[in-house]
Amino acid sequence: MNQRYRKIMLAIALAALAGCAASGGAQNGRSDVAPDKVVYHVNDSGVQAANALRNIGNHLEVNPQARIVVVTHAQGVDFLFDGAKDRNGNPYNIVVEDLKSRGVKFEVCEITLRNRNLVKDRFIPEVTYVPSGVAEITRLQQREGYAYLRP
């Protein structure tokens, strides 16, 4: 091989190593890496709520700068009721309060409120309301560049 070819190959190898090092930072929660933007879609509290909360905690452990929005509708809003508990009798609000303090947003669909005859007083104070859960998920994905996860 000629000397010029070796220099080019060395430059490519060094660039690849630098890229690997930079991507490793995202997994270690380095602040110099752009935060993930993720929308978690919950439409069945019994099946998804505990998994979603655990997954979000794990996500924040690896990338504390992640911007996470939990959008709920249909039966997915139930874990955000005041006094709601998981299958083991543990109150959901404790985990939700912790995640909220770490920047996670919890959104409830107002169409679900109307269709299920629910009132806002029934929910914990950490939630916010959106006109439509599915429209909000679409907006976050298409206009804001959020990744979609459904636990």
N, CA, C and O atoms as a DFTB+ gen file, in Angstrom:
604 C
 N C O
     1  1       0.848      -1.189       0.000
     2  2       0.000       0.000       0.000
     3  2       0.885       1.241       0.000
     4  3       1.953       1.274       0.610
     5  1       0.411       2.235      -0.691
     6  2       1.209       3.462      -0.717
     7  2       0.929       4.305       0.527
     8  3      -0.059       4.095       1.229
     9  1       1.790       5.229       0.773
    10  2       1.739       6.063       1.983
    11  2       0.454       6.890       2.045
    12  3      -0.130       7.027       3.120
    13  1       0.010       7.431       0.942
    14  2      -1.207       8.265       0.925
    15  2      -2.430       7.434       1.310
    16  3      -3.273       7.890       2.082
    17  1      -2.527       6.224       0.777
    18  2      -3.640       5.336       1.084
    19  2      -3.659       5.020       2.589
    20  3      -4.724       5.037       3.206
    21  1      -2.512       4.738       3.174
    22  2      -2.421       4.451       4.607
    23  2      -2.883       5.632       5.446
    24  3      -3.567       5.452       6.453
    25  1      -2.514       6.833       5.036
    26  2      -2.945       8.029       5.776
    27  2      -4.452       8.193       5.712
    28  3      -5.081       8.542       6.712
    29  1      -5.038       7.946       4.549
    30  2      -6.496       8.058       4.397
    31  2      -7.188       7.026       5.281
    32  3      -8.151       7.352       5.975
    33  1      -6.705       5.786       5.262
    34  2      -7.308       4.728       6.079
    35  2      -7.167       5.033       7.573
    36  3      -8.083       4.768       8.351
    37  1      -6.041       5.578       7.965
    38  2      -5.834       5.959       9.362
    39  2      -6.808       7.066       9.760
    40  3      -7.377       7.030      10.851
    41  1      -6.999       8.038       8.889
    42  2      -7.937       9.127       9.170
    43  2      -9.363       8.601       9.315
    44  3     -10.104       9.038      10.195
    45  1      -9.745       7.659       8.447
    46  2     -11.088       7.070       8.530
    47  2     -11.240       6.305       9.842
    48  3     -12.272       6.419      10.503
    49  1     -10.240       5.535      10.225
    50  2     -10.304       4.772      11.464
    51  2     -10.399       5.684      12.680
    52  3     -11.170       5.414      13.601
    53  1      -9.626       6.753      12.687
    54  2      -9.683       7.697      13.803
    55  2     -11.044       8.387      13.884
    56  3     -11.576       8.599      14.974
    57  1     -11.598       8.734      12.728
    58  2     -12.925       9.353      12.715
    59  2     -13.972       8.387      13.251
    60  3     -14.870       8.793      13.989
    61  1     -13.866       7.118      12.887
    62  2     -14.808       6.112      13.380
    63  2     -14.693       5.959      14.890
    64  3     -15.707       5.882      15.583
    65  1     -13.472       5.915      15.405
    66  2     -13.275       5.814      16.854
    67  2     -13.825       7.025      17.579
    68  3     -14.433       6.893      18.641
    69  1     -13.618       8.200      17.017
    70  2     -14.152       9.417      17.628
    71  2     -15.666       9.379      17.651
    72  3     -16.276       9.795      18.636
    73  1     -16.287       8.887      16.585
    74  2     -17.740       8.764      16.535
    75  2     -18.264       7.803      17.579
    76  3     -19.289       8.064      18.208
    77  1     -17.558       6.676      17.773
    78  2     -17.968       5.714      18.803
    79  2     -17.863       6.328      20.191
    80  3     -18.744       6.137      21.029
    81  1     -16.801       7.056      20.429
    82  2     -16.630       7.696      21.736
    83  2     -17.730       8.705      21.994
    84  3     -18.245       8.786      23.109
    85  1     -18.100       9.478      20.978
    86  2     -19.145      10.487      21.142
    87  2     -20.490       9.827      21.390
    88  3     -21.258      10.306      22.225
    89  1     -20.798       8.747      20.694
    90  2     -22.094       8.104      20.898
    91  2     -22.162       7.418      22.246
    92  3     -23.252       7.295      22.806
    93  1     -21.043       6.966      22.791
    94  2     -21.030       6.368      24.125
    95  2     -21.434       7.362      25.184
    96  3     -21.985       6.972      26.213
    97  1     -21.174       8.641      24.961
    98  2     -21.550       9.659      25.924
    99  2     -23.045       9.749      26.107
   100  3     -23.512      10.023      27.213
   101  1     -23.809       9.525      25.053
   102  2     -25.264       9.592      25.161
   103  2     -25.768       8.520      26.107
   104  3     -26.752       8.732      26.816
   105  1     -25.111       7.375      26.128
   106  2     -25.560       6.300      26.988
   107  2     -25.132       6.514      28.431
   108  3     -25.681       5.886      29.336
   109  1     -24.187       7.368      28.655
   110  2     -23.726       7.613      30.013
   111  2     -24.280       8.902      30.598
   112  3     -23.834       9.332      31.661
   113  1     -25.237       9.525      29.931
   114  2     -25.889      10.711      30.463
   115  2     -25.038      11.964      30.439
   116  3     -25.291      12.885      31.215
   117  1     -24.033      12.031      29.572
   118  2     -23.187      13.219      29.509
   119  2     -24.020      14.424      29.112
   120  3     -24.923      14.324      28.282
   121  1     -23.712      15.546      29.703
   122  2     -24.483      16.756      29.436
   123  2     -24.153      17.375      28.095
   124  3     -24.897      18.231      27.619
   125  1     -23.034      16.960      27.458
   126  2     -22.679      17.547      26.175
   127  2     -23.358      16.839      25.006
   128  3     -23.105      17.176      23.849
   129  1     -24.213      15.864      25.293
   130  2     -24.951      15.144      24.273
   131  2     -26.378      15.674      24.252
   132  3     -26.973      15.926      25.299
   133  1     -26.917      15.839      23.055
   134  2     -28.286      16.352      22.938
   135  2     -29.261      15.439      23.682
   136  3     -29.124      14.217      23.639
   137  1     -30.238      16.027      24.360
   138  2     -31.199      15.204      25.100
   139  2     -32.132      14.458      24.143
   140  3     -32.500      14.960      23.081
   141  1     -32.500      13.238      24.559
   142  2     -33.518      12.510      23.814
   143  2     -34.840      13.257      23.962
   144  3     -35.075      13.934      24.963
   145  1     -35.693      13.126      22.961
   146  2     -37.056      13.654      23.024
   147  2     -37.976      12.475      22.736
   148  3     -37.968      11.922      21.635
   149  1     -38.777      12.090      23.747
   150  2     -39.577      10.880      23.636
   151  2     -40.987      11.131      24.135
   152  3     -41.191      11.765      25.170
   153  1     -41.968      10.620      23.377
   154  2     -43.344      10.622      23.841
   155  2     -43.735       9.178      24.140
   156  3     -43.633       8.300      23.283
   157  1     -44.187       8.948      25.380
   158  2     -44.696       7.651      25.796
   159  2     -46.212       7.691      25.657
   160  3     -46.861       8.609      26.159
   161  1     -46.774       6.701      24.979
   162  2     -48.206       6.630      24.701
   163  2     -48.826       5.578      25.621
   164  3     -48.498       4.395      25.534
   165  1     -49.729       6.022      26.503
   166  2     -50.389       5.108      27.437
   167  2     -51.891       5.208      27.228
   168  3     -52.491       6.262      27.442
   169  1     -52.504       4.081      26.799
   170  2     -53.955       4.065      26.643
   171  2     -54.622       2.924      27.413
   172  3     -55.813       2.668      27.241
   173  1     -53.846       2.237      28.266
   174  2     -54.384       1.189      29.129
   175  2     -53.533       1.127      30.395
   176  3     -52.461       0.521      30.405
   177  1     -54.014       1.754      31.451
   178  2     -53.237       1.837      32.699
   179  2     -52.884       0.471      33.260
   180  3     -51.760       0.262      33.716
   181  1     -53.827      -0.461      33.233
   182  2     -53.586      -1.772      33.817
   183  2     -52.444      -2.520      33.156
   184  3     -51.704      -3.245      33.821
   185  1     -52.298      -2.349      31.867
   186  2     -51.269      -3.060      31.105
   187  2     -49.984      -2.245      30.997
   188  3     -48.896      -2.821      31.023
   189  1     -50.078      -0.940      30.879
   190  2     -48.928      -0.127      30.503
   191  2     -48.331       0.768      31.589
   192  3     -47.137       1.063      31.530
   193  1     -49.096       1.204      32.559
   194  2     -48.637       2.260      33.473
   195  2     -47.362       1.896      34.224
   196  3     -46.397       2.661      34.199
   197  1     -47.339       0.760      34.882
   198  2     -46.153       0.381      35.661
   199  2     -44.928       0.251      34.757
   200  3     -43.839       0.700      35.112
   201  1     -45.113      -0.369      33.583
   202  2     -43.996      -0.506      32.640
   203  2     -43.515       0.850      32.151
   204  3     -42.310       1.084      32.055
   205  1     -44.438       1.737      31.845
   206  2     -44.058       3.065      31.363
   207  2     -43.247       3.808      32.415
   208  3     -42.209       4.390      32.099
   209  1     -43.705       3.794      33.648
   210  2     -43.004       4.513      34.711
   211  2     -41.616       3.929      34.956
   212  3     -40.658       4.672      35.169
   213  1     -41.507       2.609      34.927
   214  2     -40.200       1.969      35.096
   215  2     -39.280       2.314      33.918
   216  3     -38.116       2.658      34.121
   217  1     -39.799       2.225      32.697
   218  2     -38.997       2.542      31.514
   219  2     -38.512       3.987      31.540
   220  3     -37.368       4.266      31.182
   221  1     -39.364       4.890      31.954
   222  2     -38.991       6.308      32.018
   223  2     -37.884       6.515      33.047
   224  3     -36.926       7.243      32.792
   225  1     -38.013       5.882      34.197
   226  2     -36.954       5.968      35.211
   227  2     -35.628       5.452      34.680
   228  3     -34.581       6.059      34.906
   229  1     -35.675       4.326      33.972
   230  2     -34.455       3.774      33.375
   231  2     -33.880       4.719      32.327
   232  3     -32.666       4.912      32.252
   233  1     -34.747       5.298      31.532
   234  2     -34.322       6.241      30.490
   235  2     -33.599       7.434      31.116
   236  3     -32.535       7.841      30.649
   237  1     -34.180       7.982      32.165
   238  2     -33.569       9.138      32.826
   239  2     -32.276       8.778      33.550
   240  3     -31.398       9.626      33.713
   241  1     -32.157       7.544      33.979
   242  2     -30.907       7.111      34.606
   243  2     -29.748       7.181      33.612
   244  3     -28.631       7.556      33.967
   245  1     -30.032       6.817      32.373
   246  2     -28.999       6.806      31.332
   247  2     -28.829       8.182      30.694
   248  3     -27.714       8.580      30.357
   249  1     -29.925       8.900      30.531
   250  2     -29.865      10.233      29.936
   251  2     -30.742      11.186      30.754
   252  3     -31.909      11.395      30.420
   253  1     -30.183      11.764      31.823
   254  2     -30.967      12.646      32.698
   255  2     -31.496      13.885      31.987
   256  3     -32.417      14.533      32.485
   257  1     -30.934      14.222      30.842
   258  2     -31.371      15.398      30.094
   259  2     -32.531      15.101      29.147
   260  3     -33.016      16.006      28.468
   261  1     -32.986      13.843      29.090
   262  2     -34.064      13.464      28.176
   263  2     -35.314      14.294      28.449
   264  3     -35.673      14.560      29.596
   265  1     -35.962      14.690      27.364
   266  2     -37.253      15.380      27.464
   267  2     -38.330      14.352      27.169
   268  3     -38.432      13.835      26.056
   269  1     -39.130      14.065      28.184
   270  2     -40.109      12.987      28.086
   271  2     -41.504      13.532      28.365
   272  3     -41.727      14.263      29.329
   273  1     -42.445      13.151      27.483
   274  2     -43.848      13.498      27.650
   275  2     -44.637      12.191      27.644
   276  3     -44.479      11.364      26.746
   277  1     -45.488      12.014      28.654
   278  2     -46.378      10.865      28.718
   279  2     -47.762      11.365      28.318
   280  3     -48.355      12.196      29.004
   281  1     -48.266      10.849      27.201
   282  2     -49.594      11.246      26.737
   283  2     -50.545      10.091      27.014
   284  3     -50.312       8.960      26.587
   285  1     -51.628      10.396      27.741
   286  2     -52.592       9.367      28.124
   287  2     -53.960       9.674      27.534
   288  3     -54.347      10.832      27.373
   289  1     -54.677       8.608      27.219
   290  2     -56.073       8.725      26.801
   291  2     -56.769       7.399      27.073
   292  3     -56.126       6.429      27.475
   293  1     -58.062       7.353      26.860
   294  2     -58.892       6.169      27.116
   295  2     -58.648       5.679      28.554
   296  3     -58.659       6.484      29.486
   297  1     -58.427       4.361      28.745
   298  2     -58.179       3.835      30.089
   299  2     -56.756       4.130      30.560
   300  3     -56.397       3.796      31.689
   301  1     -55.967       4.733      29.729
   302  2     -54.604       5.096      30.099
   303  2     -54.518       6.238      31.087
   304  3     -53.460       6.464      31.675
   305  1     -55.604       6.963      31.285
   306  2     -55.584       8.080      32.233
   307  2     -55.754       7.623      33.673
   308  3     -55.480       8.387      34.598
   309  1     -56.201       6.390      33.878
   310  2     -56.616       5.941      35.204
   311  2     -55.506       5.958      36.251
   312  3     -55.782       6.204      37.425
   313  1     -54.261       5.705      35.859
   314  2     -53.180       5.703      36.847
   315  2     -52.872       7.108      37.358
   316  3     -52.144       7.271      38.336
   317  1     -53.424       8.112      36.699
   318  2     -53.227       9.499      37.122
   319  2     -54.367      10.020      37.997
   320  3     -54.380      11.191      38.376
   321  1     -55.328       9.138      38.318
   322  2     -56.374       9.503      39.268
   323  2     -55.754       9.703      40.643
   324  3     -54.799       9.016      41.006
   325  1     -56.292      10.636      41.398
   326  2     -55.877      10.815      42.787
   327  2     -56.207       9.531      43.542
   328  3     -57.355       9.086      43.536
   329  1     -55.215       8.936      44.190
   330  2     -55.422       7.712      44.956
   331  2     -55.231       6.426      44.167
   332  3     -55.393       5.345      44.732
   333  1     -54.890       6.501      42.874
   334  2     -54.701       5.295      42.062
   335  2     -53.488       4.511      42.550
   336  3     -52.466       5.085      42.925
   337  1     -53.627       3.165      42.536
   338  2     -52.556       2.286      42.991
   339  2     -52.290       1.204      41.953
   340  3     -53.168       0.843      41.169
   341  1     -51.054       0.693      41.964
   342  2     -50.711      -0.394      41.058
   343  2     -51.232      -1.719      41.616
   344  3     -51.882      -1.734      42.662
   345  1     -50.957      -2.814      40.941
   346  2     -51.463      -4.140      41.341
   347  2     -50.967      -4.579      42.714
   348  3     -51.587      -5.415      43.370
   349  1     -49.847      -4.009      43.141
   350  2     -49.290      -4.359      44.453
   351  2     -49.740      -3.404      45.549
   352  3     -49.283      -3.504      46.687
   353  1     -50.626      -2.486      45.214
   354  2     -51.132      -1.541      46.203
   355  2     -50.267      -0.314      46.413
   356  3     -50.507       0.462      47.338
   357  1     -49.259      -0.128      45.563
   358  2     -48.390       1.047      45.670
   359  2     -49.013       2.228      44.925
   360  3     -49.438       2.085      43.778
   361  1     -49.066       3.379      45.567
   362  2     -49.664       4.544      44.893
   363  2     -48.799       5.016      43.720
   364  3     -47.581       5.149      43.840
   365  1     -49.451       5.262      42.597
   366  2     -48.752       5.762      41.408
   367  2     -48.222       7.175      41.604
   368  3     -47.182       7.532      41.049
   369  1     -48.935       7.982      42.394
   370  2     -48.576       9.401      42.469
   371  2     -47.164       9.642      42.981
   372  3     -46.558      10.655      42.630
   373  1     -46.622       8.753      43.794
   374  2     -45.267       8.947      44.324
   375  2     -44.248       8.902      43.191
   376  3     -43.363       9.753      43.112
   377  1     -44.373       7.908      42.315
   378  2     -43.458       7.791      41.173
   379  2     -43.689       8.937      40.204
   380  3     -42.735       9.513      39.681
   381  1     -44.947       9.270      39.962
   382  2     -45.264      10.367      39.042
   383  2     -44.681      11.680      39.564
   384  3     -44.098      12.443      38.793
   385  1     -44.829      11.950      40.858
   386  2     -44.272      13.177      41.443
   387  2     -42.760      13.231      41.259
   388  3     -42.208      14.277      40.918
   389  1     -42.090      12.102      41.485
   390  2     -40.633      12.054      41.309
   391  2     -40.259      12.336      39.860
   392  3     -39.375      13.149      39.588
   393  1     -40.926      11.672      38.941
   394  2     -40.606      11.871      37.524
   395  2     -40.933      13.297      37.076
   396  3     -40.198      13.882      36.281
   397  1     -42.006      13.839      37.573
   398  2     -42.370      15.224      37.257
   399  2     -41.266      16.176      37.732
   400  3     -40.924      17.130      37.032
   401  1     -40.714      15.919      38.911
   402  2     -39.641      16.768      39.438
   403  2     -38.371      16.659      38.594
   404  3     -37.493      17.518      38.667
   405  1     -38.283      15.603      37.798
   406  2     -37.140      15.396      36.906
   407  2     -37.444      15.864      35.482
   408  3     -36.668      15.612      34.560
   409  1     -38.574      16.542      35.311
   410  2     -38.890      17.164      34.031
   411  2     -39.878      16.424      33.145
   412  3     -40.199      16.902      32.058
   413  1     -40.367      15.270      33.582
   414  2     -41.320      14.510      32.770
   415  2     -42.680      15.190      32.831
   416  3     -43.123      15.623      33.895
   417  1     -43.336      15.280      31.677
   418  2     -44.678      15.853      31.601
   419  2     -45.703      14.731      31.466
   420  3     -45.485      13.762      30.739
   421  1     -46.814      14.873      32.169
   422  2     -47.911      13.912      32.103
   423  2     -49.145      14.628      31.569
   424  3     -49.659      15.551      32.201
   425  1     -49.617      14.197      30.405
   426  2     -50.734      14.869      29.743
   427  2     -51.941      13.940      29.644
   428  3     -51.815      12.749      29.360
   429  1     -53.110      14.522      29.887
   430  2     -54.372      13.793      29.861
   431  2     -55.235      14.360      28.745
   432  3     -55.340      15.575      28.579
   433  1     -55.848      13.465      27.985
   434  2     -56.708      13.825      26.855
   435  2     -58.071      14.333      27.341
   436  3     -58.773      13.649      28.086
   437  1     -58.427      15.535      26.909
   438  2     -59.731      16.102      27.297
   439  2     -60.902      15.413      26.600
   440  3     -62.012      15.410      27.131
   441  1     -60.680      14.832      25.428
   442  2     -61.758      14.063      24.779
   443  2     -62.108      12.857      25.644
   444  3     -63.279      12.500      25.771
   445  1     -61.093      12.231      26.238
   446  2     -61.346      11.112      27.153
   447  2     -62.166      11.582      28.347
   448  3     -63.093      10.898      28.782
   449  1     -61.819      12.753      28.874
   450  2     -62.603      13.285      30.007
   451  2     -64.071      13.400      29.623
   452  3     -64.957      12.970      30.361
   453  1     -64.308      13.981      28.467
   454  2     -65.684      14.173      28.002
   455  2     -66.379      12.831      27.760
   456  3     -67.507      12.630      28.211
   457  1     -65.718      11.917      27.057
   458  2     -66.342      10.639      26.711
   459  2     -66.587       9.735      27.914
   460  3     -67.518       8.930      27.918
   461  1     -65.745       9.876      28.934
   462  2     -65.893       9.035      30.126
   463  2     -66.550       9.783      31.287
   464  3     -66.644       9.252      32.394
   465  1     -67.000      11.007      31.038
   466  2     -67.636      11.821      32.075
   467  2     -66.748      11.962      33.311
   468  3     -67.204      11.791      34.442
   469  1     -65.470      12.276      33.075
   470  2     -64.512      12.480      34.155
   471  2     -64.314      13.971      34.385
   472  3     -64.433      14.770      33.456
   473  1     -64.013      14.340      35.615
   474  2     -63.738      15.736      35.940
   475  2     -62.268      15.890      36.319
   476  3     -61.646      14.953      36.820
   477  1     -61.727      17.063      36.080
   478  2     -60.309      17.318      36.341
   479  2     -59.956      17.184      37.819
   480  3     -58.814      16.871      38.156
   481  1     -60.913      17.416      38.691
   482  2     -60.664      17.289      40.131
   483  2     -60.295      15.860      40.533
   484  3     -59.763      15.642      41.622
   485  1     -60.565      14.920      39.690
   486  2     -60.283      13.513      39.996
   487  2     -58.796      13.167      39.830
   488  3     -58.353      12.113      40.287
   489  1     -58.027      14.047      39.180
   490  2     -56.633      13.763      38.834
   491  2     -55.653      14.397      39.809
   492  3     -55.966      15.379      40.483
   493  1     -54.462      13.815      39.867
   494  2     -53.397      14.378      40.685
   495  2     -52.947      15.709      40.074
   496  3     -53.106      15.919      38.871
   497  1     -52.392      16.598      40.882
   498  2     -52.054      17.940      40.387
   499  2     -50.897      17.972      39.379
   500  3     -50.682      18.998      38.732
   501  1     -50.162      16.887      39.236
   502  2     -49.001      16.877      38.336
   503  2     -49.373      16.798      36.859
   504  3     -48.498      16.947      36.006
   505  1     -50.636      16.569      36.532
   506  2     -51.011      16.417      35.125
   507  2     -51.368      17.756      34.493
   508  3     -51.747      18.715      35.165
   509  1     -51.229      17.776      33.179
   510  2     -51.752      18.867      32.360
   511  2     -52.714      18.235      31.366
   512  3     -52.773      17.012      31.238
   513  1     -53.450      19.056      30.678
   514  2     -54.499      18.563      29.790
   515  2     -54.242      19.026      28.366
   516  3     -53.786      20.143      28.125
   517  1     -54.547      18.135      27.432
   518  2     -54.434      18.448      26.011
   519  2     -55.788      18.164      25.370
   520  3     -56.514      17.282      25.827
   521  1     -56.133      18.897      24.323
   522  2     -57.445      18.682      23.701
   523  2     -57.657      17.249      23.211
   524  3     -58.745      16.694      23.366
   525  1     -56.621      16.650      22.620
   526  2     -56.725      15.290      22.101
   527  2     -55.398      14.575      22.306
   528  3     -54.353      15.082      21.895
   529  1     -55.424      13.417      22.929
   530  2     -54.204      12.661      23.158
   531  2     -53.538      12.223      21.864
   532  3     -52.330      12.395      21.700
   533  1     -54.312      11.659      20.941
   534  2     -53.714      11.178      19.698
   535  2     -53.204      12.333      18.843
   536  3     -52.177      12.201      18.176
   537  1     -53.906      13.457      18.855
   538  2     -53.419      14.622      18.109
   539  2     -52.125      15.156      18.727
   540  3     -51.236      15.611      18.007
   541  1     -52.015      15.103      20.054
   542  2     -50.799      15.556      20.721
   543  2     -49.614      14.645      20.392
   544  3     -48.503      15.125      20.169
   545  1     -49.850      13.344      20.363
   546  2     -48.787      12.409      19.992
   547  2     -48.312      12.707      18.566
   548  3     -47.111      12.740      18.300
   549  1     -49.242      12.919      17.676
   550  2     -48.897      13.233      16.282
   551  2     -48.107      14.530      16.203
   552  3     -47.102      14.605      15.495
   553  1     -48.552      15.545      16.919
   554  2     -47.857      16.836      16.906
   555  2     -46.418      16.684      17.414
   556  3     -45.481      17.200      16.806
   557  1     -46.256      15.975      18.529
   558  2     -44.922      15.800      19.094
   559  2     -44.000      15.049      18.137
   560  3     -42.822      15.381      18.013
   561  1     -44.541      14.035      17.462
   562  2     -43.722      13.274      16.527
   563  2     -43.385      14.085      15.276
   564  3     -42.218      14.201      14.901
   565  1     -44.394      14.636      14.645
   566  2     -44.179      15.290      13.356
   567  2     -43.558      16.675      13.458
   568  3     -42.664      17.010      12.681
   569  1     -44.008      17.465      14.385
   570  2     -43.556      18.860      14.438
   571  2     -42.403      19.091      15.407
   572  3     -41.616      20.020      15.221
   573  1     -42.296      18.256      16.439
   574  2     -41.280      18.469      17.465
   575  2     -40.152      17.445      17.419
   576  3     -39.159      17.583      18.134
   577  1     -40.298      16.412      16.578
   578  2     -39.236      15.429      16.421
   579  2     -39.095      14.428      17.555
   580  3     -38.009      13.886      17.762
   581  1     -40.171      14.171      18.295
   582  2     -40.128      13.209      19.392
   583  2     -40.192      11.777      18.862
   584  3     -40.911      11.497      17.903
   585  1     -39.443      10.880      19.483
   586  2     -39.551       9.459      19.212
   587  2     -40.803       8.945      19.918
   588  3     -41.226       9.502      20.931
   589  1     -41.387       7.888      19.379
   590  2     -42.619       7.321      19.912
   591  2     -42.318       5.999      20.609
   592  3     -41.687       5.115      20.029
   593  1     -42.771       5.865      21.853
   594  2     -42.670       4.605      22.571
   595  2     -44.023       4.260      23.160
   596  3     -44.728       5.118      23.691
   597  1     -44.370       2.986      23.056
   598  2     -45.606       2.500      23.646
   599  2     -45.258       1.296      24.503
   600  3     -45.046       0.200      23.984
   601  1     -45.199       1.496      25.809
   602  2     -44.795       0.392      26.696
   603  2     -45.825      -0.731      26.729
   604  3     -45.631      -1.726      27.427
